[in-house]
Every structure is written in C-alpha cells, then in structure tokens.
C-alpha cells in the first residue's frame, strides 16, 4: 500500500471513530453532564429505585448506584395479577431518547407502576432520566414474567388489598 492510501484510510477511520464516539456520548451523556445528575436525582426522588432497584426501599436507599434500576424479583400481586418492576437498564437499551419520550408519554401499565406520573413529567426530566439510565449501562437480567390473576407467583411477592368499590 502506498503511504498516501494509508493516510487516507487512517483519516477515514479516525473520522468514523470520532463520529461514533460523539454519537455515543450524545446518547449516554458524560459522567459530569448536568443531565446525568438531573436523571440521577429523578431516579431518587420520583421513586423509580423503590421498585426498580432490588432492596432499595428496605435498605433506606443504601444500594450502590452500579446496582440501580436492574428490576426486581419481588412481585406486586393484586386484582390485576402479579407484576414485576422491569429492568430499565435493559429496557432502554432498545430505544433512543426520542422513542423513550414518546413511550413515556403514551405508556399504560398494570399497577403499581404510576405510569400517569410519566405522562406528567417535563420532557427535559424524561430526557435526563433516559440519559442517566443509559449512563449506567446495561446490567442484570430480565424481570420475571407477568402472572395472570388467580395464579400464585413462584417467588416472593407483596399482596395488595382489593381496590375499594
């Protein structure tokens, strides 16, 4: 190969690597990014960790951040069946930021997830939360599958009383 061709290929590779790094940074944010800090704050004060982080509520929030938002095996059983807090770190890997905002605005889930709170969140907060979750990176495994009403889940669960009539 000629020197000129090597330089040209090197320049193309460097341009591609630079573009990919910036595309990744735009999606995941940087550790010192204000939106990452805002997303972390939202995860804490909006109660996301209470269900989506195993042991968070019982420990008074004393779960290392590296373990946050991986879902939980604790089921929430009620008239609707038994639901489980999804692994948000895996869930958000399959969508971009705009898709997340659109999903958060339209989603309706089974209890006890307060999906209506997502509908009311400011778009900037939804985006900050997405960036924080992506900053944490993928970890953990999927939550257990939904168990229909009338069936008993295999693992631990919290029983909700029947809804008032």
Backbone as JSON Lines, residues from 0, in Angstrom:
{"i":0,"aa":"X","n":[0.84,-1.18,0.0],"ca":[0.0,0.0,0.0],"c":[0.87,1.23,0.0]}
{"i":1,"aa":"X","n":[0.36,2.23,-0.66],"ca":[1.12,3.47,-0.7],"c":[0.91,4.23,0.6]}
{"i":2,"aa":"X","n":[1.83,5.13,0.88],"ca":[1.73,5.96,2.08],"c":[0.48,6.84,2.0]}
{"i":3,"aa":"X","n":[0.2,7.39,0.83],"ca":[-0.98,8.25,0.67],"c":[-2.27,7.47,0.97]}
{"i":4,"aa":"X","n":[-2.33,6.23,0.49],"ca":[-3.53,5.41,0.74],"c":[-3.65,5.1,2.24]}
{"i":5,"aa":"X","n":[-2.55,4.8,2.91],"ca":[-2.58,4.55,4.35],"c":[-3.06,5.78,5.11]}
{"i":6,"aa":"X","n":[-2.59,6.94,4.7],"ca":[-3.01,8.19,5.35],"c":[-4.5,8.41,5.14]}
{"i":7,"aa":"X","n":[-4.96,8.18,3.89],"ca":[-6.38,8.35,3.58],"c":[-7.24,7.38,4.4]}
{"i":8,"aa":"X","n":[-6.85,6.1,4.46],"ca":[-7.6,5.12,5.25],"c":[-7.56,5.48,6.74]}
{"i":9,"aa":"X","n":[-6.42,5.95,7.2],"ca":[-6.32,6.37,8.6],"c":[-7.24,7.54,8.9]}
{"i":10,"aa":"X","n":[-7.31,8.49,7.97],"ca":[-8.18,9.66,8.16],"c":[-9.65,9.24,8.16]}
{"i":11,"aa":"X","n":[-10.01,8.33,7.27],"ca":[-11.39,7.83,7.23],"c":[-11.72,7.12,8.53]}
{"i":12,"aa":"X","n":[-10.82,6.25,8.99],"ca":[-11.05,5.54,10.23],"c":[-11.16,6.51,11.41]}
{"i":13,"aa":"X","n":[-10.29,7.48,11.48],"ca":[-10.33,8.46,12.58],"c":[-11.63,9.25,12.56]}
{"i":14,"aa":"X","n":[-12.07,9.65,11.36],"ca":[-13.34,10.38,11.25],"c":[-14.5,9.52,11.72]}
{"i":15,"aa":"X","n":[-14.51,8.26,11.3],"ca":[-15.57,7.33,11.72],"c":[-15.54,7.13,13.23]}
{"i":16,"aa":"X","n":[-14.36,6.91,13.8],"ca":[-14.24,6.7,15.24],"c":[-14.69,7.94,16.01]}
{"i":17,"aa":"X","n":[-14.31,9.12,15.52],"ca":[-14.72,10.37,16.16],"c":[-16.24,10.52,16.12]}
{"i":18,"aa":"X","n":[-16.85,10.24,14.98],"ca":[-18.31,10.35,14.83],"c":[-19.02,9.36,15.75]}
{"i":19,"aa":"X","n":[-18.51,8.14,15.84],"ca":[-19.14,7.14,16.7],"c":[-19.01,7.52,18.17]}
{"i":20,"aa":"X","n":[-17.88,8.04,18.55],"ca":[-17.68,8.45,19.95],"c":[-18.64,9.57,20.32]}
{"i":21,"aa":"X","n":[-18.81,10.52,19.4],"ca":[-19.72,11.64,19.69],"c":[-21.18,11.19,19.65]}
{"i":22,"aa":"X","n":[-21.52,10.27,18.79],"ca":[-22.89,9.74,18.76],"c":[-23.17,9.01,20.06]}
{"i":23,"aa":"X","n":[-22.2,8.23,20.56],"ca":[-22.37,7.52,21.82],"c":[-22.48,8.49,22.98]}
{"i":24,"aa":"X","n":[-21.66,9.51,22.99],"ca":[-21.71,10.5,24.07],"c":[-23.04,11.23,24.07]}
{"i":25,"aa":"X","n":[-23.58,11.5,22.89],"ca":[-24.87,12.19,22.81],"c":[-25.99,11.31,23.37]}
{"i":26,"aa":"X","n":[-25.86,10.01,23.2],"ca":[-26.89,9.09,23.68],"c":[-26.74,8.81,25.16]}
{"i":27,"aa":"X","n":[-25.53,8.61,25.62],"ca":[-25.33,8.18,27.0],"c":[-24.93,9.31,27.92]}
{"i":28,"aa":"X","n":[-24.53,10.43,27.39],"ca":[-24.1,11.53,28.24],"c":[-22.73,11.27,28.83]}
{"i":29,"aa":"X","n":[-22.25,12.22,29.6],"ca":[-20.96,12.1,30.25],"c":[-21.19,12.09,31.75]}
{"i":30,"aa":"X","n":[-20.25,11.53,32.48],"ca":[-20.4,11.4,33.93],"c":[-20.62,12.76,34.59]}
{"i":31,"aa":"X","n":[-20.04,13.82,34.04],"ca":[-20.18,15.14,34.67],"c":[-21.28,15.97,34.02]}
{"i":32,"aa":"X","n":[-22.01,15.4,33.13],"ca":[-23.08,16.09,32.43],"c":[-24.2,16.46,33.42]}
{"i":33,"aa":"X","n":[-24.69,17.67,33.35],"ca":[-25.76,18.12,34.24],"c":[-27.02,17.28,34.07]}
{"i":34,"aa":"X","n":[-27.28,16.81,32.86],"ca":[-28.48,16.0,32.65],"c":[-28.35,14.63,33.33]}
{"i":35,"aa":"X","n":[-27.13,14.11,33.45],"ca":[-26.92,12.85,34.16],"c":[-27.24,13.06,35.65]}
{"i":36,"aa":"X","n":[-26.75,14.15,36.2],"ca":[-27.03,14.46,37.6],"c":[-28.53,14.66,37.82]}
{"i":37,"aa":"X","n":[-29.19,15.32,36.88],"ca":[-30.64,15.52,36.98],"c":[-31.37,14.17,36.9]}
{"i":38,"aa":"X","n":[-30.96,13.3,36.0],"ca":[-31.56,11.98,35.87],"c":[-31.37,11.15,37.12]}
{"i":39,"aa":"X","n":[-30.2,11.24,37.73],"ca":[-29.92,10.54,38.99],"c":[-30.89,11.04,40.07]}
{"i":40,"aa":"X","n":[-31.04,12.35,40.15],"ca":[-31.94,12.97,41.12],"c":[-33.38,12.49,40.9]}
{"i":41,"aa":"X","n":[-33.82,12.45,39.67],"ca":[-35.17,11.99,39.35],"c":[-35.36,10.53,39.78]}
{"i":42,"aa":"X","n":[-34.37,9.68,39.49],"ca":[-34.46,8.28,39.9],"c":[-34.64,8.17,41.41]}
{"i":43,"aa":"X","n":[-34.02,9.07,42.14],"ca":[-34.1,9.03,43.6],"c":[-35.41,9.61,44.12]}
{"i":44,"aa":"X","n":[-35.81,10.76,43.65],"ca":[-36.98,11.42,44.26],"c":[-38.31,10.99,43.66]}
{"i":45,"aa":"X","n":[-38.29,10.44,42.46],"ca":[-39.55,10.02,41.82],"c":[-39.93,8.6,42.23]}
{"i":46,"aa":"X","n":[-39.11,7.94,43.01],"ca":[-39.43,6.61,43.49],"c":[-39.07,5.5,42.52]}
{"i":47,"aa":"X","n":[-38.36,5.8,41.45],"ca":[-38.01,4.77,40.46],"c":[-37.24,3.63,41.12]}
{"i":48,"aa":"X","n":[-36.27,3.99,41.95],"ca":[-35.46,2.97,42.61],"c":[-36.26,2.13,43.59]}
{"i":49,"aa":"X","n":[-37.32,2.68,44.16],"ca":[-38.1,1.95,45.16],"c":[-38.54,0.59,44.64]}
{"i":50,"aa":"X","n":[-38.93,0.53,43.4],"ca":[-39.37,-0.75,42.81],"c":[-38.35,-1.34,41.84]}
{"i":51,"aa":"X","n":[-37.69,-0.5,41.07],"ca":[-36.82,-0.99,40.01],"c":[-35.41,-1.33,40.48]}
{"i":52,"aa":"X","n":[-35.11,-1.12,41.77],"ca":[-33.81,-1.48,42.33],"c":[-34.04,-2.41,43.52]}
{"i":53,"aa":"X","n":[-33.59,-3.64,43.39],"ca":[-33.78,-4.64,44.46],"c":[-33.18,-4.14,45.77]}
{"i":54,"aa":"X","n":[-33.98,-4.19,46.83],"ca":[-33.51,-3.84,48.16],"c":[-33.39,-2.37,48.46]}
{"i":55,"aa":"X","n":[-33.74,-1.5,47.53],"ca":[-33.54,-0.06,47.71],"c":[-34.39,0.5,48.86]}
{"i":56,"aa":"X","n":[-35.69,0.28,48.81],"ca":[-36.57,0.83,49.84],"c":[-36.28,0.22,51.21]}
{"i":57,"aa":"X","n":[-36.18,-1.12,51.32],"ca":[-35.92,-1.69,52.65],"c":[-34.59,-1.25,53.27]}
{"i":58,"aa":"X","n":[-33.61,-0.91,52.43],"ca":[-32.3,-0.5,52.95],"c":[-32.19,1.0,53.15]}
{"i":59,"aa":"X","n":[-33.28,1.72,52.92],"ca":[-33.21,3.17,53.05],"c":[-32.34,3.8,51.97]}
{"i":60,"aa":"X","n":[-32.33,3.19,50.79],"ca":[-31.57,3.74,49.68],"c":[-30.09,3.41,49.71]}
{"i":61,"aa":"X","n":[-29.7,2.46,50.51],"ca":[-28.28,2.12,50.66],"c":[-27.86,1.02,49.68]}
{"i":62,"aa":"X","n":[-28.19,1.19,48.41],"ca":[-27.79,0.27,47.36],"c":[-26.81,1.03,46.47]}
{"i":63,"aa":"X","n":[-25.65,0.45,46.16],"ca":[-24.69,1.16,45.3],"c":[-25.33,1.52,43.94]}
{"i":64,"aa":"X","n":[-25.0,2.68,43.44],"ca":[-25.55,3.16,42.17],"c":[-25.34,2.15,41.04]}
{"i":65,"aa":"X","n":[-24.23,1.44,41.07],"ca":[-23.95,0.46,40.0],"c":[-25.02,-0.63,39.93]}
{"i":66,"aa":"X","n":[-25.81,-0.8,41.0],"ca":[-26.86,-1.82,41.05],"c":[-28.26,-1.26,40.83]}
{"i":67,"aa":"X","n":[-28.37,0.02,40.58],"ca":[-29.68,0.66,40.43],"c":[-30.38,0.23,39.14]}
{"i":68,"aa":"X","n":[-31.7,0.22,39.21],"ca":[-32.63,0.13,38.07],"c":[-32.49,-1.15,37.24]}
{"i":69,"aa":"X","n":[-32.11,-2.25,37.9],"ca":[-31.99,-3.55,37.23],"c":[-33.24,-4.4,37.38]}
{"i":70,"aa":"X","n":[-34.31,-3.82,37.9],"ca":[-35.54,-4.58,38.1],"c":[-35.47,-5.35,39.41]}
{"i":71,"aa":"X","n":[-36.49,-6.17,39.65],"ca":[-36.55,-6.9,40.91],"c":[-37.35,-8.18,40.72]}
{"i":72,"aa":"X","n":[-37.07,-9.15,41.57],"ca":[-37.83,-10.41,41.53],"c":[-39.03,-10.36,42.47]}
{"i":73,"aa":"X","n":[-39.17,-9.28,43.23],"ca":[-40.32,-9.12,44.11],"c":[-41.54,-8.78,43.26]}
{"i":74,"aa":"X","n":[-42.55,-9.6,43.35],"ca":[-43.78,-9.37,42.6],"c":[-44.74,-8.49,43.37]}
{"i":75,"aa":"X","n":[-45.62,-7.83,42.63],"ca":[-46.67,-6.98,43.2],"c":[-47.98,-7.6,42.77]}
{"i":76,"aa":"X","n":[-48.65,-8.29,43.74],"ca":[-49.84,-9.08,43.44],"c":[-51.1,-8.35,43.88]}
{"i":77,"aa":"X","n":[-52.06,-8.31,42.97],"ca":[-53.35,-7.68,43.26],"c":[-54.4,-8.21,42.32]}
{"i":78,"aa":"X","n":[-55.52,-7.51,42.24],"ca":[-56.62,-7.92,41.35],"c":[-56.16,-8.05,39.9]}
{"i":79,"aa":"X","n":[-55.12,-7.34,39.52],"ca":[-54.61,-7.32,38.14],"c":[-53.7,-8.51,37.83]}
{"i":80,"aa":"X","n":[-53.32,-9.29,38.84],"ca":[-52.35,-10.36,38.68],"c":[-51.1,-9.98,39.45]}
{"i":81,"aa":"X","n":[-49.96,-10.48,39.0],"ca":[-48.69,-10.13,39.65],"c":[-47.76,-9.51,38.62]}
{"i":82,"aa":"X","n":[-47.3,-8.31,38.93],"ca":[-46.39,-7.59,38.04],"c":[-45.02,-7.47,38.7]}
{"i":83,"aa":"X","n":[-44.04,-7.21,37.88],"ca":[-42.66,-7.08,38.33],"c":[-42.06,-5.81,37.74]}
{"i":84,"aa":"X","n":[-41.21,-5.16,38.52],"ca":[-40.53,-3.95,38.04],"c":[-39.5,-4.37,37.0]}
{"i":85,"aa":"X","n":[-39.65,-3.81,35.81],"ca":[-38.79,-4.15,34.68],"c":[-37.36,-3.65,34.91]}
{"i":86,"aa":"X","n":[-36.41,-4.29,34.29],"ca":[-35.02,-3.85,34.29],"c":[-34.93,-2.68,33.31]}
{"i":87,"aa":"X","n":[-34.92,-1.47,33.84],"ca":[-34.89,-0.28,32.98],"c":[-33.58,-0.16,32.22]}
{"i":88,"aa":"X","n":[-32.52,-0.68,32.74],"ca":[-31.22,-0.6,32.06],"c":[-31.22,-1.45,30.79]}
{"i":89,"aa":"X","n":[-31.93,-2.55,30.81],"ca":[-32.07,-3.36,29.59],"c":[-33.15,-2.77,28.69]}
{"i":90,"aa":"X","n":[-34.25,-2.35,29.29],"ca":[-35.39,-1.81,28.54],"c":[-34.98,-0.63,27.67]}
{"i":91,"aa":"X","n":[-34.22,0.28,28.23],"ca":[-33.85,1.49,27.48],"c":[-32.73,1.26,26.48]}
{"i":92,"aa":"X","n":[-32.07,0.12,26.53],"ca":[-31.04,-0.18,25.53],"c":[-31.67,-0.35,24.15]}
{"i":93,"aa":"X","n":[-32.95,-0.73,24.13],"ca":[-33.62,-0.99,22.86],"c":[-34.29,0.22,22.24]}
{"i":94,"aa":"X","n":[-34.06,1.41,22.78],"ca":[-34.7,2.6,22.2],"c":[-33.78,3.81,22.3]}
{"i":95,"aa":"X","n":[-34.03,4.76,21.42],"ca":[-33.29,6.0,21.5],"c":[-34.06,6.98,22.39]}
{"i":96,"aa":"X","n":[-33.48,8.12,22.63],"ca":[-34.06,9.09,23.56],"c":[-35.45,9.56,23.12]}
{"i":97,"aa":"X","n":[-35.61,9.85,21.84],"ca":[-36.92,10.3,21.35],"c":[-37.97,9.19,21.5]}
{"i":98,"aa":"X","n":[-37.58,7.95,21.25],"ca":[-38.51,6.83,21.42],"c":[-38.92,6.69,22.89]}
{"i":99,"aa":"X","n":[-37.97,6.89,23.8],"ca":[-38.28,6.83,25.23],"c":[-39.3,7.91,25.61]}
{"i":100,"aa":"X","n":[-39.1,9.13,25.14],"ca":[-40.03,10.22,25.47],"c":[-41.41,9.88,24.94]}
{"i":101,"aa":"X","n":[-41.48,9.39,23.71],"ca":[-42.77,9.02,23.13],"c":[-43.43,7.89,23.93]}
{"i":102,"aa":"X","n":[-42.64,6.9,24.3],"ca":[-43.16,5.79,25.1],"c":[-43.64,6.28,26.46]}
{"i":103,"aa":"X","n":[-42.84,7.1,27.13],"ca":[-43.21,7.6,28.46],"c":[-44.5,8.41,28.42]}
{"i":104,"aa":"X","n":[-44.76,9.08,27.31],"ca":[-45.97,9.9,27.17],"c":[-47.22,9.04,26.91]}
{"i":105,"aa":"X","n":[-47.03,7.85,26.37],"ca":[-48.18,7.03,25.95],"c":[-48.4,5.77,26.78]}
{"i":106,"aa":"X","n":[-47.39,5.32,27.52],"ca":[-47.45,4.02,28.18],"c":[-48.57,3.96,29.23]}
{"i":107,"aa":"X","n":[-49.2,2.8,29.3],"ca":[-50.16,2.47,30.37],"c":[-49.81,1.06,30.81]}
{"i":108,"aa":"X","n":[-49.47,0.93,32.08],"ca":[-49.06,-0.37,32.6],"c":[-49.98,-0.81,33.73]}
{"i":109,"aa":"X","n":[-49.76,-2.02,34.19],"ca":[-50.51,-2.52,35.34],"c":[-49.95,-1.91,36.62]}
{"i":110,"aa":"X","n":[-50.77,-1.91,37.68],"ca":[-50.28,-1.45,38.99],"c":[-49.11,-2.3,39.45]}
{"i":111,"aa":"X","n":[-48.29,-1.79,40.33],"ca":[-48.4,-0.49,40.97],"c":[-47.63,0.62,40.25]}
{"i":112,"aa":"X","n":[-47.15,0.37,39.04],"ca":[-46.39,1.38,38.31],"c":[-47.25,2.62,38.08]}
{"i":113,"aa":"X","n":[-46.78,3.79,38.56],"ca":[-47.54,5.03,38.35],"c":[-47.25,5.63,36.97]}
{"i":114,"aa":"X","n":[-47.69,4.95,35.92],"ca":[-47.43,5.37,34.54],"c":[-47.94,6.79,34.28]}
{"i":115,"aa":"X","n":[-49.0,7.18,34.96],"ca":[-49.57,8.52,34.79],"c":[-48.59,9.6,35.22]}
{"i":116,"aa":"X","n":[-47.67,9.26,36.14],"ca":[-46.65,10.23,36.55],"c":[-45.68,10.5,35.4]}
{"i":117,"aa":"X","n":[-45.38,9.47,34.61],"ca":[-44.51,9.68,33.44],"c":[-45.17,10.64,32.46]}
{"i":118,"aa":"X","n":[-46.49,10.52,32.3],"ca":[-47.22,11.41,31.38],"c":[-47.09,12.86,31.8]}
{"i":119,"aa":"X","n":[-46.99,13.09,33.12],"ca":[-46.94,14.46,33.65],"c":[-45.54,15.03,33.75]}
{"i":120,"aa":"X","n":[-44.52,14.21,33.61],"ca":[-43.14,14.7,33.74],"c":[-42.79,15.65,32.6]}
{"i":121,"aa":"X","n":[-41.98,16.64,32.92],"ca":[-41.46,17.55,31.9],"c":[-40.57,16.75,30.94]}
{"i":122,"aa":"X","n":[-40.6,17.12,29.69],"ca":[-39.8,16.42,28.69],"c":[-38.32,16.44,29.06]}
{"i":123,"aa":"X","n":[-37.82,17.56,29.58],"ca":[-36.41,17.65,29.96],"c":[-36.07,16.62,31.04]}
{"i":124,"aa":"X","n":[-37.02,16.38,31.96],"ca":[-36.77,15.39,33.0],"c":[-36.8,13.97,32.45]}
{"i":125,"aa":"X","n":[-37.69,13.69,31.53],"ca":[-37.71,12.37,30.89],"c":[-36.4,12.13,30.16]}
{"i":126,"aa":"X","n":[-35.91,13.15,29.47],"ca":[-34.65,13.02,28.73],"c":[-33.47,12.84,29.69]}
{"i":127,"aa":"X","n":[-33.48,13.57,30.79],"ca":[-32.4,13.44,31.78],"c":[-32.42,12.04,32.39]}
{"i":128,"aa":"X","n":[-33.6,11.53,32.69],"ca":[-33.7,10.19,33.25],"c":[-33.17,9.15,32.26]}
{"i":129,"aa":"X","n":[-33.56,9.29,31.0],"ca":[-33.06,8.38,29.96],"c":[-31.53,8.42,29.9]}
{"i":130,"aa":"X","n":[-30.96,9.61,29.9],"ca":[-29.5,9.75,29.82],"c":[-28.82,9.11,31.02]}
{"i":131,"aa":"X","n":[-29.43,9.27,32.2],"ca":[-28.86,8.64,33.39],"c":[-28.89,7.12,33.28]}
{"i":132,"aa":"X","n":[-30.02,6.58,32.87],"ca":[-30.13,5.12,32.74],"c":[-29.13,4.61,31.71]}
{"i":133,"aa":"X","n":[-29.0,5.3,30.6],"ca":[-28.03,4.87,29.57],"c":[-26.6,5.04,30.08]}
{"i":134,"aa":"X","n":[-26.37,6.06,30.89],"ca":[-25.06,6.27,31.5],"c":[-24.69,5.07,32.39]}
{"i":135,"aa":"X","n":[-25.67,4.55,33.13],"ca":[-25.42,3.38,33.98],"c":[-25.0,2.17,33.15]}
{"i":136,"aa":"X","n":[-25.54,2.07,31.95],"ca":[-25.19,0.97,31.05],"c":[-26.01,-0.27,31.32]}
{"i":137,"aa":"X","n":[-25.98,-1.21,30.39],"ca":[-26.77,-2.44,30.55],"c":[-26.2,-3.29,31.69]}
{"i":138,"aa":"X","n":[-27.09,-3.88,32.46],"ca":[-26.68,-4.78,33.55],"c":[-27.89,-5.57,34.01]}
{"i":139,"aa":"X","n":[-27.64,-6.72,34.6],"ca":[-28.71,-7.53,35.14],"c":[-29.42,-8.34,34.08]}
{"i":140,"aa":"X","n":[-30.53,-8.9,34.47],"ca":[-31.32,-9.74,33.58],"c":[-32.76,-9.27,33.56]}
{"i":141,"aa":"X","n":[-33.58,-9.96,32.77],"ca":[-34.99,-9.55,32.69],"c":[-35.74,-9.86,33.99]}
{"i":142,"aa":"X","n":[-36.78,-9.09,34.22],"ca":[-37.66,-9.34,35.37],"c":[-38.48,-10.59,35.09]}
{"i":143,"aa":"X","n":[-39.0,-11.21,36.14],"ca":[-39.9,-12.35,35.91],"c":[-41.11,-11.93,35.08]}
{"i":144,"aa":"X","n":[-41.72,-12.9,34.43],"ca":[-42.88,-12.63,33.57],"c":[-44.13,-12.35,34.42]}
{"i":145,"aa":"X","n":[-45.01,-11.57,33.86],"ca":[-46.3,-11.26,34.46],"c":[-47.05,-12.56,34.78]}
{"i":146,"aa":"X","n":[-47.71,-12.58,35.93],"ca":[-48.52,-13.73,36.34],"c":[-49.98,-13.28,36.35]}
{"i":147,"aa":"X","n":[-50.85,-13.92,35.57],"ca":[-52.26,-13.5,35.49],"c":[-53.0,-13.64,36.82]}
{"i":148,"aa":"X","n":[-54.13,-12.93,36.96],"ca":[-54.96,-13.04,38.18],"c":[-55.34,-14.5,38.45]}
{"i":149,"aa":"X","n":[-55.43,-14.83,39.73],"ca":[-55.84,-16.17,40.11],"c":[-54.7,-17.17,40.19]}
{"i":150,"aa":"X","n":[-53.51,-16.78,39.73],"ca":[-52.34,-17.67,39.8],"c":[-51.38,-17.16,40.86]}
{"i":151,"aa":"X","n":[-50.71,-18.08,41.52],"ca":[-49.75,-17.71,42.55],"c":[-48.36,-17.65,41.94]}
{"i":152,"aa":"X","n":[-47.65,-16.53,42.15],"ca":[-46.28,-16.43,41.61],"c":[-45.34,-17.4,42.33]}
{"i":153,"aa":"X","n":[-44.27,-17.76,41.65],"ca":[-43.29,-18.69,42.23],"c":[-42.42,-18.05,43.3]}
{"i":154,"aa":"X","n":[-42.03,-16.81,43.1],"ca":[-41.11,-16.14,44.02],"c":[-41.83,-15.25,45.02]}
{"i":155,"aa":"X","n":[-41.06,-14.42,45.7],"ca":[-41.64,-13.52,46.71],"c":[-42.55,-12.48,46.06]}
{"i":156,"aa":"X","n":[-43.57,-12.08,46.82],"ca":[-44.46,-11.03,46.31],"c":[-45.09,-10.27,47.47]}
{"i":157,"aa":"X","n":[-45.49,-9.05,47.18],"ca":[-46.23,-8.22,48.12],"c":[-47.69,-8.26,47.69]}
{"i":158,"aa":"X","n":[-48.57,-8.55,48.62],"ca":[-50.01,-8.65,48.32],"c":[-50.67,-7.29,48.53]}
{"i":159,"aa":"X","n":[-51.32,-6.8,47.49],"ca":[-52.1,-5.56,47.59],"c":[-53.53,-5.93,48.0]}
{"i":160,"aa":"X","n":[-54.15,-5.11,48.82],"ca":[-55.57,-5.37,49.14],"c":[-56.43,-5.08,47.91]}
{"i":161,"aa":"X","n":[-57.63,-5.6,47.92],"ca":[-58.56,-5.32,46.82],"c":[-58.86,-3.82,46.77]}
{"i":162,"aa":"X","n":[-59.05,-3.32,45.58],"ca":[-59.37,-1.9,45.4],"c":[-60.73,-1.6,45.99]}
{"i":163,"aa":"X","n":[-60.9,-0.4,46.58],"ca":[-62.23,-0.04,47.11],"c":[-63.25,0.05,45.99]}
{"i":164,"aa":"X","n":[-64.47,-0.27,46.32],"ca":[-65.53,-0.26,45.3],"c":[-66.3,1.03,45.34]}
